[in-house]
Amino acid sequence: MAIKYPILILIFIVLYIIVFFIKGKRKEKKNNIKIANTSIVKRTGYYKNILARYRLLLYLLYGVLFLGLIGTSFLSSRVYKKTIISDEIYNRDIMLCLDVSASTNKLNQQLVEKYQELVDELKGERVGISVFNCTSYLLVPLTEDYEYIEYALDRMEKGFDCGNSILCYNDDYRYVINGTIMDTSRGSSLIGDGLASCVYAFPNLEEKRARSIILVTDNEVYGKEIISVVDAAKIAKKKNITIYTISPKSSLKKNISLLQEVSKITGGKSYSETDDINAIVNEINKKEKTLLEGKKQEVEYDHPTIPFVVLMLSFAVILFIDKELIR
């Protein structure tokens, strides 16, 4: 701890000494009324005890007043503590790239449920969500607005839960899929186009940030893609984007092999629904997390507790002594 204005303590102490010295030197006014035979009273034990008690309380009063003055001077001089703080941020962008064809609803639901749990732990990381089927749709642009991310994930979780039933088609499900079925003439589950759209959903690719895509798909293409999933992965590699793939357990072996190739191209890893989704997300977060130290700032915190307690205790003792002196 440190003192902001130490000169004030010195001023208070000097003033107290001056006042105490002047008071000590001041002569008592003589009382014109004389009482005979007081010497007899002064020699009694009772008088001596009363006088000793009075002097003790008086000296104690002076001492407590001095402590109170010290407490006041420390409060006035501002006792504080300096601390260096640094804003720590995670220099990372995460894009959830979700195939929203019916076969992946259950797996997508598990993933968004997990990310709902992780939102409170995010600090400086930007998250985006892109969904695709026959067309791609940027549902949540890359953002640090975690309240909005949580809102979107909550609606998606409800939507995917609805999508697990052929009888359900509520607003939350439409929220997820409406932008992905704009041109059904092209087919469905156009994985390469969806992945390429996710790559270019990252803004300012020239900035130095860790970027990763979590691609959830069964890689079962029904239609003609503009770009293959492997070519999209090669573009991601050029942009220094790591791709992690997660496929449902119903995926064909050939499709899983292709997803493994996609992850390998970018230095990522391929997972299956049979793996624990919590473990998958935790592993990805651990690999991709890059901590940056923000701007350092020197902050001063006031610490008036001790001098304030001393001052309050001094007041309490003074009141007690004052009552004893009057008795």
N, C-alpha and C positions, 0 to 999 in steps of 0.2 A: 504494500500500500504506500501511497505518497500523499503529500499535502500540497494543495494548489497554492495557497497564500500563507506561507509560514510566518510572514512578518506580523500577521494579525495576532498570533499566539504571543509573540514577544511584546506587542503593544498592550495586550490584555494583562499580562503578568506584571509589566512595569507599572501600569496604572494601579493594579491591586496593591503592589508594594508601597507606592506613594501614598495611597489612601490609608493603608494600614499604619504606615509610619506617622502620618499626620495625626491619625486618631490616637495612636499610642502616646504621642507627645502632648496632646491637648490636656491641659490641666482641668481637673474637675472644679467647678465653681463651689466656693465655700458656702456652707449652709449657715445662715446667721443664727439659727436656733441651736442652742447648746443643751445637751442632756448630761446631767451629772451621773457619775459612777458607772459609765459604760464600760470602763476597763474590767469591771467585775464580770459583766456579761461576756465580754470578748474572751475571757479566760475559761469559760465553760466549754465542756466537750460538745454540747449541742450546737453552739455558735460556730465552733471550729469545723464541725462536720458540714453545717450548712454552707459556710464560706468555701470549704474545699470543693463541695459539690458544685457550687455556683461557678467557681473558677474553672473546674473541669469542663462543665457544660459550655462555658464561654469559649475556652480554647478549642473545644470540639466544634463549636459553631464556626469559629474562624477557619478551622481546617476544612470543614464541609463546604463553607462558602468558597474556599480556594479551589476545591475539587469541582464545584459547580462552575466556577469561572474557567477552569481548564476545559471542562466539557463544552462550555459556550464558545470558547476560543477555537476549539477544534472544529465545532460545527460551522463557525463563521469562516474558518480558513479552508473548509471543504476537503475532507478526507476522501480520497478516491483511489481507484485501482485501474491500471492500464492493461488492456488485453488486445492482442493481435488476432483479428478474425479474418478468415479467408473463405469466400464463397466457393464451395466445391460443386462442380457440375460434371455430369457424364456426357461426354462428347459423342453422342451416338444417335443414329436415326434407325427406327425399326418400322418396317412396312409389313403388315399382315396382308398376305396375298391369298385370297380365299376363293377356291372353286365352289360356287354355290349351287351346283347341280345337286339333285336330290340325294345322290349316293354319298355325299360328304357332309350332310347336315349334322349327323351325330358327332363326327370328329370336329367340325367347326364349332359346335356348341361347347364341347369340352375345352377347346382352345380359348374361346372368348371368356368362358367362365374363369379360367386360370388368369387371364390378363385383367379381369375385373379385380382379382385379388392383388395383383401387382401394381395397380395404378397408384396406390398410396406410397409405394416405395420408389416411384420414379422421381428423379431429381435432375432436371436439365435435359432429359432425354426426350426426343420428339417421336411421336407415334403416329402412323397413318394406317388407313385400312382401305384396301382396294379389293373389289369383288368382281368376279367375271363368270360368264357362262358362254353364250354365243357372242356377247359384247362385254366390254370391260367398263367398270364404273368406279370412280374414286369416291368412295363413301365418306371417308374422313381424310382430308388433306393433312399432310404432316404438320403436327402441332404440339405445343406444350400445354395446351388448354386441357388439363387432365379432367376437369369437371365435364367438359364436352365429350372427351374420350370415354369416360365412365358412362355417360348417358347413351352413347352410341353402342357400347358393348352390352349394356343392359337390354336395349331394344333388339340387338342381334341375337343375344342368348334366348330371348323369348321367341324371336322369329324362327331360329333354327329348331327350337323345341316344337313349334307349330309345324315346321316343315317335315318333321318325322312322321306326321300323320297325313294321309292323303285327303282327309276330311277337313283339314284346317287350312285356312287361307286368310289370316287376320292382317291388321295394319302393320304389325311388327314384321311379319313375313314379307309383306309387300315392300316395306322399308329396305329390306335386304336385297331383294331380287329384281325390283322394278327396272333398274338401270342396266340389267344384264341380259334382258330378253328383247332388246330393241330391234334386232334383225335375225329372227329365227330361221330365215331362209339360208343362212350360212351354216346351220347345224347347231351343235351345242358342245360344251366343254372344250373350247378352243384354248388349250393350255398354253401353247407358245405365245399366242396373242395376249393372253392374260398376264403372263410373266413379263413380256416386253412392256406392257402398259405399267406394270408395277415398277419396273426399272426406271422408266421416265416419269414416274410420279414423284421421284425425289427432286426437289428444287435445288438449284445452285450446286450442281454436281462437281464444280471446280473447287468448292470449299473442302478443306481437310476435315472430314468427320468419319467415324466408323459407321458404315451403313450395312444393314442386313435385311434380308427378305425371308419371311417364314411362309413358305408356299405349301398350302394344304390342298391336295388334289389326289384323285385316283389315277390321273394321267390317261384316262380313257377318252380319246378324241372321237367325236362324231361330227365330222364336217371337214372343210378345207381351211387350214390355218394360213395366215399371211406369212408367219414366221414360225419355225419349229421351236420347240422348247429348248433344244440344245443350242440353236443359234441365239436365242434370247439369253441363255446362260453365258454365252461368249461375250455378248454385249455387256452383261452385268460384270463380268471379270474386267473388261476394259475400264469400267467405271468404278472399279474397286469396291464392288458390292458383293457381300457373301450371301449365298443362298442356302437355307436349310429347308429341307422338304419333309413333309409328314404325310403319309398315305394311309388310307383306311385298310383294315385287315382284309377286306374283300378284293383288294387290288391284285391284278394279274402279275405274275413274276416278271414278265417282259417290261411291264410298265414301271414296276419297282426298280428294275435294273436301270432304266432310262433316267429315273429320278435320282438314283445314286450317282449316275454320270453327271447330271446337272449340278449336284452339290459338290462333287469332286472338282469340277472345272473351276468353281469359284472358291475352293478351299473350305467349303461347308461340310455338312454331314446330313445323311438321310436317315429318317426315323419311320417307324410304323406305329399304327394305332395300338398294336399289341404292347408297345413300350409304355411306360408310365408317363402320361402327358405332363404331370408336374415335374418329373425328373427331366423331361425333354426341355421344357421352357427354362428351368433353372440352369441347365447345362449351357443352353444358348446364351442366356443372360451373363453367365460367368465368363464365357469366352469373349463376348463382344464388348463387355463393359470397359471403357477407357476413362479413367478419372483425370480431370483437369483441375488445376488449382486456380481459382479465380483471383481477382484483385485483392491484395491484402489491405486491411484498414486497421488503424489504431483507434480503439474505442475506449473511452473513459467511463467507468461506472462509479457512482458515488457510494461510499460506505460509511454512512453516518450512525450506524447502529450503536457502536460502543460509546462514543461521546454522548449520544442521545440518552442511553441508559444511565450513564454516570450523572448527567444533568438531572434526570428525573429522580434518581435515588437521592441526589443531593437535596432537592426540593422536599422530598418526603422526610429526610432526616432533620432538615431545618425546621419544618413544622413541628416535629416531635420535640426537638430541643427547645423551641420557643414555648411550648406548653409547659415543659419541665421548669424553665426559668421563671415562668409566671407563678408556679405553685409556691 
